[in-house]
């Protein structure tokens, strides 16, 4: 949350000359309401089922940079689908999260005691993020452009230079 996945994802897509897609945006468009509203109206389990379907669909349809919601890796089937894909885990510490989001935005999982809940979420999820990650990129103190370059370097990808970027092996998640 607040790590910059949308900003960095768009920059990566631009640099690679491919399309960008965010499964959170897919969910909002399909459901006609915000993720926070889905959480409030139906609860986390219902949201996770919707998210699982959205990720599966996006992985099947999209060949560019795909940003996934932070909880999507909680599902073992989703983690299995990510196996063999190039996956970048953008990491940050709680102090950076506070700077970026104030931990008071409309984040349904952080409604009460946001710092404590953020830490608990990260403790529960970190190993899952690392399990699926091809590369881990710390975002603390870096600009989105710097994070993008570190991600490209970590994945051993080069920016789009006019050649067809959709050659085998260039698929990025």
LUMKOL-130242 format. One record per residue (C-alpha): x, y, z; residue in one letter. Coordinates in steps of 0.1 Angstrom, whole numbers, padded with zeros to 4 digits, always signed. Layout:
XYZa/...
This chain:
+0000+0000+0000x/+0015+0033-0011x/+0046+0016-0024x/+0042+0031-0058x/+0031+0001-0078x/+0009+0021-0101x/+0034+0049-0108x/+0063+0025-0112x/+0042+0001-0132x/+0032+0028-0157x/+0069+0040-0159x/+0080+0004-0166x/+0054-0001-0192x/+0064+0031-0209x/+0101+0023-0208x/+0095-0012-0222x/+0070+0000-0248x/+0042-0023-0236x/+0008-0018-0221x/+0001-0013-0184x/-0028-0028-0165x/-0038-0028-0128x/-0061-0055-0114x/-0074-0031-0087x/-0086-0008-0116x/-0102-0039-0133x/-0121-0047-0101x/-0134-0012-0096x/-0145-0010-0133x/-0162-0045-0132x/-0179-0040-0098x/-0188-0003-0103x/-0176+0006-0068x/-0144+0012-0049x/-0124-0016-0032x/-0132+0000+0001x/-0169-0003-0006x/-0166-0039-0015x/-0148-0046+0018x/-0175-0028+0038x/-0204-0042+0019x/-0193-0078+0014x/-0162-0084+0036x/-0126-0094+0028x/-0134-0130+0018x/-0158-0118-0009x/-0133-0092-0021x/-0105-0118-0022x/-0126-0141-0045x/-0133-0111-0068x/-0096-0103-0068x/-0085-0139-0075x/-0108-0139-0106x/-0095-0105-0118x/-0058-0116-0114x/-0065-0149-0132x/-0082-0131-0161x/-0055-0104-0164x/-0027-0129-0164x/-0044-0148-0192x/-0052-0117-0213x/-0024-0092-0207x/+0012-0093-0220x/+0025-0060-0206x/+0032-0047-0171x/+0006-0059-0147x/+0002-0044-0112x/-0015-0066-0086x/-0032-0056-0054x/-0011-0062-0023x/-0033-0090-0010x/-0035-0110-0042x/-0005-0131-0033x/-0025-0145-0002x/-0041-0170-0026x/-0020-0201-0033x/-0035-0205-0068x/-0025-0169-0077x/+0010-0175-0064x/+0012-0206-0086x/+0000-0186-0116x/+0029-0161-0110x/+0055-0189-0110x/+0077-0184-0141x/+0066-0148-0145x/+0089-0119-0140x/+0076-0104-0107x/+0089-0073-0090x/+0082-0069-0053x/+0084-0032-0044x/+0092-0030-0007x/+0093-0002+0019x/+0094+0001+0056x/+0067+0015+0078x/+0084+0049+0082x/+0083+0053+0044x/+0047+0042+0043x/+0038+0069+0068x/+0056+0095+0047x/+0039+0085+0015x/+0003+0078+0027x/+0001+0090+0062x/-0015+0056+0067x/-0048+0074+0070x/-0061+0070+0034x/-0091+0049+0025x/-0073+0016+0032x/-0099-0009+0046x/-0073-0031+0062x/-0057-0002+0081x/-0088+0014+0096x/-0078+0010+0132x/-0042+0015+0145x/-0027+0018+0110x/+0010+0015+0119x/+0004-0017+0139x/-0018-0032+0112x/+0006-0022+0084x/+0034-0040+0103x/+0012-0071+0109x/+0002-0072+0072x/+0038-0070+0061x/+0049-0097+0086x/+0022-0120+0072x/+0028-0112+0036x/+0065-0105+0032x/+0075-0142+0027x/+0047-0146+0002x/+0059-0116-0018x/+0094-0129-0017x/+0082-0164-0028x/+0068-0151-0060x/+0094-0123-0066x/+0120-0125-0094x/+0134-0093-0079x/+0129-0073-0047x/+0133-0035-0051x/+0134-0013-0021x/+0116+0020-0028x/+0126+0038+0004x/+0141+0072-0004x/+0140+0066-0042x/+0121+0085-0069x/+0098+0065-0091x/+0123+0069-0119x/+0151+0054-0098x/+0128+0025-0087x/+0119+0019-0123x/+0156+0017-0134x/+0165-0006-0105x/+0136-0029-0115x/+0147-0029-0151x/+0183-0037-0140x/+0172-0064-0116x/+0151-0081-0143x/+0179-0076-0169x/+0155-0058-0192x/+0163-0028-0214x/+0141+0001-0222x/+0122+0001-0255x/+0144+0013-0283x/+0123+0008-0313x/+0127-0030-0316x/+0097-0052-0310x/+0095-0054-0271x/+0071-0083-0273x/+0097-0110-0280x/+0096-0141-0259x/+0111-0136-0225x/+0101-0099-0223x/+0068-0105-0205x/+0068-0085-0173x/+0045-0087-0143x/
